[in-house]
Each structure stands twice: as C-alpha cells, then as structure tokens.
Amino acid sequence: MAGRINDEDVKAVRDAVPIDAVVSEYLQLRNAGGGNLKGLCPFHDEKSPSFQVSPGKGLFHCFGCQEGGDTITFVMKIDHLTFSEAVERLAAQAGITLRYEEGGYNPAHQRGERIRLVEAHKIAAEWYAEQLALSPEAEAGRVFLAERGFDQAAAQHFGVGYSPQGWDHLTRFLRGKGFTDKELVLSGLSQEGRRGPIDRFRGRLMWPIRDIGGDVVGFGARKLYEADNGPKYLNTPDTALYRKSQVLYGIDLAKKEIAKTSRAVVVEGYTDVMACHLAGVTTAIATCGTAFGGDHIKILRRLLMDNGSARVIFTFDGDAAGQKAALRAFEDDQKFAAETYIAIAPDGMDPCDLRLAKGDEAVADLVEPRTPLFEFALRQIVGRYDLDTPAGRAAALDEAAPVVARIKNTGAQHEVAVQLAGLLGILDTQFVVKRVAQLARWARERGGRDPRPADRGAPQQQWAAQAPRSGPSGPALTLRNPVFATERELLKLALQRPELVSPAFDAYGIDEFTAPPYAAVRQAVLDAGGAEYGVQDPQEYLVRVREAAPDDTVRAMVTELAVEPIMKRAVDEVYAGTVLVQVRRRAVERRIRDVQSQMTRLSTGGDQAQLAAVQNELWILQQYDQALREHGAAAL
C-alpha cells in the first residue's frame, strides 16, 4: 500500500481549495455576517440553518449537531471517504500531485476504493458517449433520441451514451486502463459471468447519473431492441457509490439554478429532464427508478434553504400510476418548508412528449405552479366517495381531514378546511374546521410535528439552553453564566484574532479557565505553540490547534469557537483588552478568596511564618486587582 501523504502536500491541498467552494457543491450558503456563511446542515435534519462556514479560517461547524472541521473533514464526512481519499479528491481538483512518504508517488492501483470506482465510472461514461457518437451499431440509439427531439449536441450536454451488444466490450476496455475484475464488479459496471466478468449493460442507451458534486456514480440504461428480455429501464445496482434512493438525475446541472431561484421541478424520467432543460426549465431533476422519498427531500432542502418562497413542482403523468405517484409525494410534503405543487398536462403528456408536440413554451408553461399538492390530494380522496349520501360524505371527511391537519401553515390550514367543507357539500363549515383543528392538536401532542420553535436563535442562545456536553466533566456549560461567557469570548479571540490578544494570552494559566472544556481548548492552544504562533501563520495555527486537541470532543469545541461570531460587532484591541482583563480579574478574585480562607485557618493557631507569607500574597493580589481595575489591559 502507498505510504502516508506528505504533510506539506496536505497543507497545500487545504490552502488551495476554498472550503466555501466545496461546501457550495452540496448546499446553498448565505451570508451569516462576520465573514461567515450559513446553510442547512447536510449531516442532520433541521428547519433553520445552523451550519456555518468560515472561508477565512477554512472551517465549518454546525451548532445543531456539533459536526465541524476543515475542508478535508467535510469531504470525508459528506462522501464517506477516508482521509487519504478525501485529500486525493481535493488534490485532483486543485491540480496538486501528492507525495507519499513511504512509497514515492502513489500508483493508480493503490488509490482509495471510492476514488478508483469514481474514476472507472468517469472513463466508462466517456467511452459510452464515444460509442453513441461514432459507432455504426449505435444508430438505434441515435434514432431513439432524434425521435424524441434530441440532437447530437443535446446528447453531448447530458453525456448520453451507448453500450454495445457484445458481452464484454467495456470490461475489456477498462481492464486495459488498469482496473481489476474485482473493481469492475464492485463498481456495478460488470457482473460475474460463466467465464469471468461481463458487461452489465449491453445494447442500451446510457444516461450517466452524477451525484451533487458532479461525479458519475451510476447509469440508467434504456432498452432499444426487442430481443432484449430485460426491463425497459435498468439501473446500476446499489454499490459503494450508488444508492438509487439517494441520487437525483440532473442534480449536478440543476443545483445552482435551484439554489438561485429557490425552485425545483421534479419529473419522472431522464428524457423529461432533458426536455425541460432544453426548454429553459433548468431546475428539472428526476429520481432514478424509485419513488420520490425522504432522502431525495434531504438533497433538495439543502439547496432550497426551506425559505417561505421556495417552490417544488411535481410533474406526473395523468394516468392512474401518475396520480398514485403524486399522492406518494404528498406523504412526504410536510418535510418541506417549501410550497409543493403538481403539474399535469391537460392531455396527460409528459414533458418530453409535450415538447415534441407543442414546443419549448408549452413545457415552460406546464411547470408554472398552479395546483397545490395538498389540493390535488384532497380531490383524489374526495373523488373516491359517493358525496350524495351522508355516509359517503362522512367517510370522505374521515380520510381527508387528517390530510388538511398536516398542512404546516395554520392560516392556510383553516382556509383549506373551509374549502374541504365545500368539496364535501357539508353546510356546517365550522364542524369541519373544528374537526381539522382537533386532529392537528392531537398530532402535535403525539409528536407528529416538530415540537421545537422554528427559530432556534443565535448560536449563543443555543448554548444557553443546551445540556452539559460529553467530554471533560464539570458544571453545565451555560452561557447564562457570565464567567463561562467571557472565557468563551477570550478563546474565540485567541483562535480567530490572535494578533489582538498576543502575547498576553499565552501567559494565562490553564486554571484561569473554569469550564473544563475551555481549559482543554486553552491547553490545545498552548500545545500548538500559543496564540503568538497564530500571528505568524493563522491558517496553519488552527490546523495545529485542532491536531493538538486530545479527543474529538475538544477538537469539535476548537472548530466551533473558531467559527462562532465574536459577540462585539467592532472587534479591536480595546475590546480584546477588556475581555483579557475580565478573565484575569475573575481569576485573581478567585485566588483572593482562596487566600482569605487560608488566612482564616492559619489565624487559629497556625504557623506564624506561613501566615505572614499568605498575608503578603493577599496584599500583592489586592494591589494587582486594583491595578487591573484602574489601568485595564496595561496592567496585565
């Protein structure tokens, strides 16, 4: 195996790839003030953004789940990579050649497994595309696309390709590129045959499926020949790269526009995505052989930021299957803060057919929000009952009322309850409204809705409400305690603005920080060379402090303090001096109390020489405290 990556190269990778550029590939970031950015955390579900990125420090931290670290840590966590794999991926993006301390340059076959599988998919996608463009055999694929309004330029834009009908064309090609049979089977590009691996996809039109970062992780394959006994669409099986419930076709092309416009259009197939994008609807995406579900929602929510103006529009065929898919989508509707709508063409055509029949404008018009998804769901429910009978109306109300009760906005919930009464023909509107309100109240009491307030407050307020952390034992770390709050502020200054507190900070003892987690961070700063080192090399300083942390708990605290905004808007030497003095004065006051207690004990028959020494120490401490009060930071 290849040796350890050279430390200088790791540092070069950290410095070369901006953390905000990497994180923006996965979620939408907005200005959080103080040079920081914020977004919805990709590591846990949340409704208000508590995930912060500090481009200047190269760090991220979530104040909700406490995940944090640098660019390399983010890539490791988001894509489930090892440290080496994450460094290799970022190095490839930055054009940096890595050196390995125990083996020279890293041979291709020694790279991490995921990197190898991604590389195999990339080469396969290029090869499939070349087959479609140049191979005489691929004529059937070119005809299929042309009949649906897609020319060669469209195929190239989406990377569409063709897999030859032979048994092992791609397998042999990838072997020639240095990939092992084991890697080809693990990737899902090949499968075991009677005499070894054979191509999984043969004689099919190929759509590369990319993750949100743009890497090809799988393929969708459409049958072209009657002799093919397989399903109409065949997808890559679940692999280390590909989980069909966790990918959205077209997300790599649509993500920036989705984030920019706070709007996403969910269609049913690959050709529908192509048709929408070519018609100017560049926020279109599709699932890959599975129903739209919770994991897909997580991907979209990070891009949409769940603001009040966000829109998600589902397009489904007008047939029974399409209506069933729409109702399934509604089951997850309440996981969005975005408003959800449904778009069904009057004649039941999908976007691809609609573009062929009526042009680009018809597709753009189709996806303009018209019918809220909950309204469509209600009409589907009500339509199944005989509303001419009291029993039919009662049964319809029993099924529809819980749907209305799940609507997030209470004002909208009331209005829809009134509409439901009209749909059912129930004259006593208030009876329906009260029924819906009662169901909503029961749902809240049973935990059916998030019991937490929508606005969880600033990071400082979150800390005030939190229970004690795991890790170093001690009193509850609440910032209602002004001692803890000031110690925290000084550590933030030492990590974020070391030039304002150095060299005075480096003279502070570990015991001047009364909260055990803060004392551990102070020790890490000391072990990393002190705040004075941070003045010389701010970027490397934070890396060294994090590496000096004794465990993940303290490391997370370092990251959090390095990212969390400093409380004062104008951070200068005066403010830093004030915080330094506050922490030192409290330490002096604690020591004075200890000495006074010792004097009381010695006064009742203790050693007189020791008593005199203690009295002298008390006098020195009192003089120092007075100097701090009168002269501030100048007395430190």
N, C-alpha and C positions, 0 to 999 in steps of 0.2 A: 504493500500500500504506500501511497505517497506520504511524505512527511508533513510536519506542521508548517502551515503557511507563515512565511516571513512576517515578523511584526511590523516592519516598515511598510510592507505591502498592504497589510490590514489597515494601517493608519491612512495610507494613500487612498484606499477604497472609501473609508469613512469620509475623508475630506472631499473626494471627487464627486460623490453622488449626494445631492441635497436631499435631506430627509423629507421635505415637503413635496418634492417632485415624486418621490417613491410612494408616499402615502396617498397622494392625489390620484394615483392609478387605481386605488381601491375605494376611496370615499371622497365626498365633497368636503372641502375645507373652506372655512370663512374666517374673517378677521376676528380675533378674540381680544385685541388690544395688547399693548406692551410688546409688540413684535411677535406675538404668538398667533397661532391659528387653531380653530376648533372644528370638530365634526362629530358625527355619531360613531361611537366606538365599534370597531369591527370584531371585537372579542367578546362582547356581551350585548344583549338586547337592552336598548334604552330609548326613551322618547325625547329627552333633552340632551343636547351634545355636552358630554363631559370629557371628551377625548381631546387633549391639547397637544399641539406640535410646536416646538420651538426651533425654527430654522437656524437661528443664530447659534444655538447650542448643539444642534444636531440630535435632539432628544424628543421623545414623545412620552406622554403619561396620561392615563385615564384615571380621573378622580372618582369614577364609579367602581371599576373592578380592580384598580391598582396595577394594571399591566403597564409596563414602561420600559424604556431603554433607548438604544440608538438605532440608526438605520439598519444595521445588521440584525439586531434583535427583532425589529419589526418584520423584516423579510422572513426570518426564521419562524416567527410565530404565525404570520398570515398564510404562509405557504407550506408550513410544516417541514422545514428544511433543517439540516444540521448546520452548525456554524460554518464549516468549510463550504457546504453547498451554497449558503447564502452569500458568503464572500465571493465565491466563484461567479455567481449570477451577477452580482453588482459589478464585479471586475470586468465581466464581459460587456456590460452596458457602458462602462467608462473607458473601455479600451485599454485596460491595465493588464499586463502579463504578470502573473503571480509566480513567486519563487517559493520553493519548498525546502525546508532546512535539512531534511534527511533524504532527499531524492532528486534534487535539481528541479527542473521544470516538470510540471505534472503531466504525464501522458494521458491521452484522452480516455483510455480504458480504465483509468484509476479515478475518474471523477465520481462524485456522489451519484447514487442511483437516479434520483429525480432529474438531475441535470442531464444525465445520459438519455433518459426517456423523453425529455423535452426535446433534446437535440434530434433524436430519432424521428419524432413527430414532425419537427420542422423540415427535415430532409424529405420525409415521406410526402408532406404537403406540396413541397416544391416539385417532387417527381410526379405526383398525380396531376398537378397543374400542367406540367410539360406534356404529359400523355394526352390530356384533353386538347391542348393547342396543336400538337404535331402528329399524333398517332392516327393513321387511317382507321384503325379499329374503333377509335373514339367518336366516329361520325354519329353514331346513335345518340351519344351524349350531347353533341353539339346541336343535333336536330331537336332533341328534347328541350334544350334551353331556348333555342330560336323560336320554337312554337309557343313558348311562354313569354316571349318578348325580351329575352336576354341575349345581347350580342357578346362578342369576344371580350370587349372592354369591361362589361359587367361581370363576366366570369372571372377575369383577372382581378377586379376590385375586391371580390369576395373570396378569391382563392379557390374557386371551384375546380375540381379535377376529375380524373377518370382512372379507375382501376382496371387493368387488363384482365381478360377472362382466364389467362393461364393460371396454373396452380401456385407458382412461387416467384413471379417476376419481381415483386417488391422485396420479398425475403432475400433473394439472391443479390439484389442491388444494395440493400442495407448491410448484408454481410460484407460486401466489397468495400463498404465505408467503415468497417471495423467493428460493427455491432455483433454481439454474440447471439446465439439462438435463444439463450435464456432471456436476454434483454428484449428480444423481439416478441417473445411470448408474454413477458411481463407487461410490455407496452400495450398489448392488445392488437398490434398491427399484424401479428402472425398467430397461428394456432397450431396445436400439435396434429400432425397427420400420421399416416401409417408408417411413413419412412422419414419422419422428421417434420420440422415446421413448414407450414404452407401459408399463403396469404389468407387473411381473414376476409378481406373484401375482394371480390372478383367480378368483373363485368358490371360495375356500378358507377353511377355519377357520385362524386365525393365532395362533401362540404366539410372543410376544416372547422372544428369547434375550438374556439380560443377562450381562455379564461380572461378575467377582467384585466389582467396585466398584459395580455396580448400573446401569450404563449399558446401554441397549438397543443391541446391536451387530449383530443379525440377526433372522431369523424362521424358524420352522418352519411349513410350510403343509400342511394335510391335505385331500386331495381329498374333495369332497362330492357331486359329480354324475357320473353315468355318462357323460355326454357329454364329460367332461374326459379327454383322451387322455394326460395327463401321468402321472408316477409317483404312487403313493399318498401319499407324503410328498415335499415339495420344500423344500429349504433355500436360504437365501441363499448365493450363490456366494462364494468367497474374495474378500475385499476388504481395504482398509487397516484395517478394523475387525474383520473376522470371519475366523477360521480354524477350521474345524469340528473339527480335531484339538486345538484349544487352548481350547475352551469346554465348559462343563458346564451343561446346563439345570437351573435351580433352585439353582445355587450361591449366588446372591445372597440367597436366602431361607434356605438351609440352613447357610451358613458359620458363623454364630455358635453354633448348636447343635452342629455338627460339632466346632468348637474346644472347646466347653464339655464335651462328653461323650466326646471322642476316639473318635468312631464315625461312619461314613458308610455309607449304603446306596446301592448303585449299581443302578438299574433300567434298563429298556430303552426307555421311551418317555415322551412328555410326559404322557399321561393316567395313566401309572403313577406319575410324580412327584406329580401332583395327588392321586391316590387315597391315596398314602402320607401326604402332608402332612395331608390332611383326616382321616386315620385316626390322627393323632398321631405319625406317624413323620416328624418334621420334619428329618431328616438325609438325606432321599432326594434324589438327583440322577440325571441321565441324560446320556449322550452325545448328540450331535446328528447322526445319520445316519452315524456311523462307529464302528469298533470302539474299545473302551476301550484306550488306549495310554499311551505314556511321558509325553506332555505332560499328559495328564489326571492321571497319578500325581503329577507335579510340583505341580499345583494342590492336590491333596489332602494331600500330605505337609507342605506349609507350614501347613495348618490342623491336622493331626493331631499335628504335632511328633514323629512317629515314636517315641512312648514305648511302653514294653512293654505297656501296657494298651490301646493303640489297636486298633480293630476296623474292618475293611472287609468289608461283606457284599454279595455279588453276588446279584441275583435274575435268573434266566434262565428262559425257557420250558422245559418239559420235553421239547420235541421235539429232533430232531437238530440243528437250527440253534442252539437254545439251548445244547445241550451243547457244540457247537463253539465258541460264544462264550465259554463258561466255560473251555474249555481255552486259548483265546487269552489270556484274562485271566490264567491261571496262568503263561503265558510271562513276564509282567511282575511276577509276585508277589514275586520276590526283590528288587525295587526298593523294596518297602515294608519298614520295620521292624515295621509293624503286622501283626497276625494277620489272615489273609484267610479268609473263609468263603463258602459257597454256600448259597443258599436256593431250593429248587424245591418248589412246592406239589405235594402228592401227586397231584392231578388235572391238573397241568400248567397251571393258570390263572395269568395274570399278576396283579399287584396290583390293577389296575383291575377285572378280571373277578371276582377274589376278593372285593373289597369289595362289589360288586353282589350276589354270590351269598350271602356269609356275613357281611358286615358289617365294621366297623372292627376289631373284636378279632381277627378272622382275619388281617387284614393285619399288625397289630402282632405277632401270634404267628409269622407266616411269617418275619419278618426277625430273629427271635431266633437268634443263632449256634448252629448245630448241627453242620454238616459242614465241616471244614476243606477249603479249596480243593484242597490237595495230595492229600487223601484221595479226593476226588471224581475228580481227575485220574488217580490210580492205578487206581481201579476202572474208569474208562473205558478205560484202556490194557489192563489185565489182561483185561477182558471181550472183547477182540477176538481172544484166542488160545484154542486148544484146550489146556486145562490137564491133560487126561487123558493127554497124551503127553509124554515127556521133551523132545522138540524144541519143543513148544508152550510148556512152562514155561521153557525156556532163552531162547526168543525174547522172551517176556514180560518176563523178568528183564533182558534186554539193553536193552529200551526203558524199563522202569520204574526201574531202578537210578539212571540219571542224574537222574531227577526227584527221587528221595529225596536224592541227593547235594547238590542245590541248596538243601535246607532250611537256613535260617540257623543255628538253634539246634542245636548239636552233640548235646545231650542228646535233643532231640526227634528229630533225625536217626537216632540209634541206635534209639529206640523204634519209629519208623516202619519202619526196616529190618527189625526183628523182625516187625512186622505184615505187611510185604510178603512175607516168607517164608511166613507163614501163608496169605495170599491165594493165593500160587502153589502151596501144597502142597509146598514144599521142606522136608524134615525137617532138613537141616543148616542151622540158623538162622545159625550163625557164618559159614558160607560167604557168605551174603547180606550180613551185617553187614560183613565184611571187604571184599567187593566194593564196597559203597557207600562205605566209608571211603577205599578206594583212589581211587575216582573223585573224591571230594571233595578229596583231597590233590592230585590232578592238576589239578583246576580252580583250586585256589589257586596252584599253581606256574605255571600258564599265565595268571595274571591274571584268572581267571574271577570272583574275588571281590575286594573292596576290600582291598588289602594293608595299608592304614593301620589303626592301632588305633582302636577305636570311640571312645575318649575321647582327644581330641587335646590335652587340657589347657587351662590358662588362657591368655589372650592373651599373657602374658609368656613362658610356656613355648614357645608357638608361635614367637615371635620368636627365641628362643634356638636353635631348630632350623632356621630359615629360612636360605636362601642370601642373599647380598647383594642388595639392591634394585637395580632400574634407577634411573637418575637420577644425582645427584651421586656422583662416584667417591670411593673411599676404602676403608678396611678393612671386612671383613664386619661387618654391624651385628648382632652377637650380644649379648644381654643377660647372657651369662656374664661379659662384660667389665664390671666394676663402674663404670668410668668412663662408659661408654655408658648403663648402667642409671641412674646418678644424673643425668646430663644429661637423659635422657628424663623422669625424675620431675620435674625442675625445670620443664621445658617444659609438662608436664601441669598443674602447679600454676599456671604463668603463664597458661594458657588456661582452666582450669576454676575456679581460685580466685585471680584476680589481686589481690584485696584482701589476700591473705596474703603476697605477695612484692613488692608495690609499696610504695615507689618503688625499692627496692634492685635489683630485676631489671633495670630499664631502664638501669642503669649498667653492666651486664655487656656485655663486648665480644663480637663475633661469634666471635673466635678462642678464647673460653673454652669453646666447644662443639666438641669434637674430631671428632665424627661429622659428615661433610658434610651429610647430610640434616637433622640437628638444627641445624646452623649456618644452613641455608637457612630453617628454621622461625623461628629467632631473628631473622633479617633481616626475615621477613614480619611478625613482631610489631612490630618497630621501625618498618617502613613503615606499619603500621596505626595508629600513634600510641602504641605501647608498652602495657605492662600497666596503666599508670595510666589509659588510656582505658577499659580493661576494667572498672575500678572504677566509672566513671561510667555506662557503658551496656553491661552484659555481653552482651546478645543481639546488638546491632549490632557489638560488638567482634569476635565470632567471624566474623561475616559479612565484616568488613573484613579480618581476618587471612587468611581464605580467598581473598578477592579480591586481596590483595597477593601471594599465592604466585606465583612466576614460571611454574609449569607444573603440569600435572595431578598429577605425582608428588608434588611438595611439598604441593599442595592436599590430596591424599589423606592425607599424613602429618599435616597440621594437623587434619583431621577425626578421624583415628584417635586422636591424642593428646588431643583434646577430649572423646572418648567413653570411652576406656580408663579403667578404675577406677584411682584412686591407690592405691599399694601399702599405705599405712597405713590402718587402719580409722578411727582418730580423727585427722582432718586439722585441725590447728590451727596457730597462729603458731609454736609451738615446733618442730613437725615441719618447717614451711616454712623456718624459720631454719636448721635442721640441714642441709637439702638445699642451701640457698643457700651455706652455709659449705663444704660438701663440694665443690661445683663450683668455688668461688673458690679454696679451698686447693689443689686439684689444678692449677688454672691457675697459681697462684703457684709451686708446686713445679716445674712445667714451666719457668717463666721462670727460676727459680733455677738449674736445670740448664743452661739456655742461657747464662746469665751466667757460671757457673763455667767452662763450656767456652771462652767468650770470654776470660776471665781467663787461662786456661792458655795460650792462643795469644799474648796480649799480653805474658805474663811472659817469653817467649823473644825479647826484642829489639823489642818493640812500642813504640808511643808511650806515654810515661810519663803524660802528662796524661790520655790516653784510659783508661789502666789505672786511674788514680785515680778517674775518673768511674764506671768499671764497678765498682770495689770499693765505692764509695759506694752504687750501685744495689743491689748484693748485700746490703749491710748493711740498707738500707731494706726490701728484700723479706723478709729473715730476721726483722726486727722485726715486720713485718706478719703473717707466718706465725705467729709466736709469739702475737701478739695474737688472731688467729683461733682458735688452739688454746685459749687461756685464757678468752677472753670470748665466743666464738661470734658470733652474728649482731650483737651490739652493736658489734663491731669493723669491720663492713662499711662 
